[in-house]
Amino acid sequence: MGDCSICGHLVVDHYNGVANRCRECHKKKVRENRVQKADYYKAYDRGRADLPKRVAGRRRNARKYIESGEHIIWNREWRKRNPEKWAAHKALSLAIRAGKIVRPSHCACGDTNPQAHHDDYSKALEGRWFCSACHAREHRIERAIARGEASRLIR
């Protein structure tokens, strides 16, 4: 027992081995530290994701998901909810297989294996090509614009 060195409140139990902080102050300090050292923690988290134990866990969960058949149900439901998107994906896929459209070898950022991004699903064969990271960024930008948060965006 003692007083929190940050806020002065009485510390009843030591949180996570920290004797002089209350739980809320400790959580706040941890969040601030992660923001200040964002590059370090980004690299740390990426490295942690590649640990054999975590890779095995992801594989095990993926296997359970596939064996359960949930992915088939989810895909069917998605197609019902998004018929225009599904039609555009299908049309572009068929055009690539038929040789009418050539998939670029890389994204503008230099990454390989680009994905098509449709700005307008009614124009199925007109798309921009992005790697998965750039494609995800493009969708985040579109969602932010739709929510009216465009002023916070930097492309």
N, C-alpha and C positions, 0 to 999 in steps of 0.2 A: 504494500500500500504506500501511496505517496501522491504528490501532486504532479499533474502533467506539466512538463517543462515548456510546453507551447501555449496551452490555453489556461492552465492553472486549475482545471477541474481535478477532482479526486480520482486517482487511478485505483480501481478496486482490484483488478487482476492484470497481470502483465500481458500485454497483447503481443503475441508472436515473438516472445523473448525480448521485447523492448521494455525496459523497466521504467523509463521516465516519460512515456507518452500514452495518452488514451487511444482507444481504437480509432476514433474519427480523425484525430490529428495524424496518427500513423498512416492511415489510408491516404490522407491528403498529401503527406510528404512523399509517399510512394508514387502517386500520380504526378506530382510536380517533377520528381526525379526522372520519370519516364519521358516527360515532355522535354526536359532539359537535355537528356541524352538519347534523343529519338533515334539517331543513326546507330548508336551502339545497340539499343534494344531491338531495332529492326533486324540487324545482323544476328543478334543473339537468338531471336525468335525463329529466324530462318534456319539457323544451325540446329536449333532444338527440334524443329520439324523433321529434320533428316536423321534423327536418332533412330537406331534400329527398332527400339521398342515402340516408338510412335509410328514408324512406317508399317510395322507389323499390325498395329492396332487399326490403322486406316484400311489396310488390306482385309483384315478380319471383318471390319464393319461393312466394307464394300461387298464382300462375299455374302454376308448375311442379307444385305439389301437385295442383291441379285437373286439369291436363292428364294427369298420371300416373294419375288415377283412384283414388288411394290413399284419398281421402275416402269414396268409395263403399264400399270394402272395410272401412274402419274403422267406418263407420256400421252396416254389416251385422253385423259382429262385436260391436259394442256392443249392438245390439238382441238378439242371441242371448244375450249375457252378462246382460242386464238386461231380461228380458221384462216384468216387473211395472212397471218404470219407463217402458218404451216404451208399454205399454198405457195408463198414466195420462196420459202426454204426449199420446197420440193422442186419448183420450177428451176431455180438456180442450180440445184444439184443435178437435175436431168440435163440441163444445158452444158454443164461442165463435163458430164460423162459423154455427151454426144459430141463434144469438141467445139461447140458454138461459142463457148466462153473459156478462156484460159485463166486458171488461177495463177496469180503472181507467185513468184518464188519467195518473196519476203515482204514484210511490212515496211513502211517509210522509216521506222526506227531501226531497221536492220534485222529484226528478229524474223525467224523463218516460220513457216506454217500459218499463213494468214487466214483469217475468217472473214466472211462477207458481212457487212453491216448495211442494212436497208434503212435509208432515211424515209422512204415512202414504200410501203409494202405493196401498193398497187402497181409499182414499177419493179416487178420481181427480178428482172435481169440487170437492173441498174443498182449497183452497190459499191461501197467503198471497202477496201481491204485493210484489215488491222490484225496485228498479233493479238493474243488473248488479253494481254495487259492493256494495250491501247484500246481494244474493243470494250473492255470493262470500264475504262476511263470515259469513253464516249457515252456509254449508257448512264454513268453517274452524272455527266454533264447534262444530258437530256432530262434526267429526273429532276435535277436541281433547277433547270429552266422551267420545267412544268410546275414545280412548287413555288416558283417566283423568287428563287434564291440566286438568280443569275449574277447579281452584283458581287457575290462572294467567289465567283469562279475566275480562275486564271487558266487559260488554255495553254 
